Amino acid sequence: MTNKSFDKVKPYLLLAIFLLLWRVIPAGVKLFVDNSFYEFQAPVLNLGNHLDDIKKYWALRKSNNPDEIKKGIENSRISASFEVIEHQLKEHEDLLEKIAQLEKQLKLPPFKTHRYEHARVVHRDINAWWQRITIRKGRDYNIPENAAVIFEGGVVGKTKIVNKSSTIIELITSPNFRMAAKFKGDPRPVTFRGSINTGFTDPRGNVKDVPSDILATMTSPQFLVSSELGSIFPEDLPIGYVRGLEPGSNGLFKTGTVELDKRLLYLKEVSILIPIEK
């Protein structure tokens, strides 16, 4: 083999050796390498996001129109607080319902179970096997692993890997994502699971273990919401619509496709629900 021929084959040979070594490396080592990579990458991702904020700030400062500057600041404040207001309204409705139930049964006041930590999205990692986003907050904001993540449209996912200054969130669209759910108005639990999604299609997932008496059609879809039985997500957070159900493999329950909120494709801010310790 000539030197020129060897130079052409060399990259493929090195790739084959690397893939062979990666297959025999223990899973613990792989996890350590993956976490170290994201810990190293996080400051770079955060820096780019901060530079975008600075760029917008100086663009407004250079403007000669005071009204434009005032309007931009006001819009930023409204955007940052919009999700907080939505969550507070939903929490208020839940508290009113709990008050009525507890006054009737136990005569005890309601209690808050979570606090909200809002964060910017700085990176998105999408492929056929997992779907994740990275936010620019981590252990320095006391964010735990396996915490619920939401936005104004409902469930986003859950925290997967928490680093010092960043957190990787597993999206609800990921094939590895599972959660307890139920249909609006029906207390019986079902199982939601992510599906194989790409960046060129509308986000979707799958629902299974659906009771046989539940019907869903294009004209009369069922609305899927979260269930507190999974111990991560609060009750009744929006998930998506189911427009068709078919018998499952065991013949006892049904399965179907869940249409998720399209805004999951371009998230810019999310909220982490952090349980309040007693």
C-alpha positions, 0 to 999 in steps of 0.5 A: 500500500502506497503512502497516499492510499494509506493516508486515505484509509487512515481516518476510517481506520482510526474511527473503527478503532475508536468505535471498537474501544468505545464498545468495550469501555465500562458504562461507568467510564462512559457516564463519567466522560459524558458528564465531564464533557458537559461540565467543560462545555457549559461555560462556553454555551452560557457565554454565547447566551450572555453575549446575545443578551449584551448585544441586544442591550447595546442595540437598544442603548444606541437607539435614538428613540427613548420610546423604543428603549422603554418599549424593549425593556417593558417587553423583556419584563413581560416575557420574563414574568409571563410564565410566572403569572400563568403558573401562579394562576394555575396554582391559585385555582388548585388551592381553591379546589383544595380548600373546599375539599379540606374544609369539608373533610379534614378542616385543614388549610392547603399547602404549597409543594413546589417553588419555580426556578426559571432559566434560559435555554442555551443549547439543544441536542436533538437526534433519534435516540435522545432529545435534550436541552441545556439551561444555564443554571445548575447546582448553584441554584439548588436544582435537583435531578429528576425535577419536573420542567414545564413552560406555559404550554405544559410539560417540557421534561425533567432534569437529567444531569445537574452540573455546577452552572448548567443542567441537562433536561430530558425532553418529553419527546425523548424515547427514554422519557416516561411519566404517569398521566391521565385523561382530563376528567378521568382519574384512571392512570395511563402511561405516557412515553416519548417517541422517536422525533426529529427536528423536521416533524411536529413533536409527538409521543405515545400513550399506553395502558388506556382503559378500553372504554375510552374513545378518541377520534379526530372530531372528539380528541382526548386531552392528556394531562399529568398525574401526581402518581408519578411523584415528580409532576403535579396534577393536571399539567397539559401534555397533549391531544390524542386523536385516535386509539387502537387495541394494544398487544395484550388486547386489554388496553389501548394505545395511541399517539399524543400530539404535543405542543409545537412550541417544544421545538423552539423553547427559549425559557423553561421553569423547574419545579423544585419540591419544597422541603418540609 
